[in-house]
Amino acid sequence: MRYPIRHKQETRQRILTMAAVRFRAEGLVNVGIANLMADLGLTHGGFYTHFNSKEDLVAQACLYALQSMNAQWQTQLALSDDGKCLARLIDDYLTTAHRDFPDSGCVVAALAGELARHDKGSRQLFGEGISALLSTLQQASSRDVAAGNQRLSATACLALMVGALQLSRAVKDEDLSKRFLQEARSALLGLN
């Protein structure tokens, strides 16, 4: 039975969406292709109709997650015109809810350490997605500077946001975890 092209595109998107969630929640190594496909009601063999390898899926799922996050940031930017664009992005990012739900959160914070050990292609696409995030942060920062609110560079902001989120997830001590988020927020927003 032949499926229409649209069906193939929809199936590929379902795989990407599920993989992006599972990779963030479980890590890259812990997600197997057979289980991922079974969870979607698809066959393991059908995977290769959409992706060349697991590494190809990793690269595409991470890029998809980064593009989705950037689209959310762009939407927030479009709705903000009061000189507090960056503050809104920071406030939304450095939360305990974001810390507690990595499966729907920032793929950079969830997977950067693992991706550093992956192939050049995966890291290339990951870098492209990060560049887009940096561009959006730069747009937000530029709009804020124009409104008289000086900020750190986009690169420093992203590094501090991601690092604080990763550390807040890594420690067992709830107070320390919250301090990572709160103090990074204060540093980024100049609230010392």
Secondary structure, DSSP 8 states (H G I E B T S, - for coil): ----HHHHHHHHHHHHHHHHHHHHHH-STT--HHHHHHHTT--TGGGGGT-SSHHHHHHHHHHHHHHHHHHHHHHHHHH--SS-HHHHHHHHHSSHHHHH-GGGS-HHHHHHHHHTTS-HHHHHHHHHHHHHHHHHHHHHHHHHHHTT-----HHHHHHHHHHHHHHHHH-S-HHHHHHHHHHHHHHHHT--
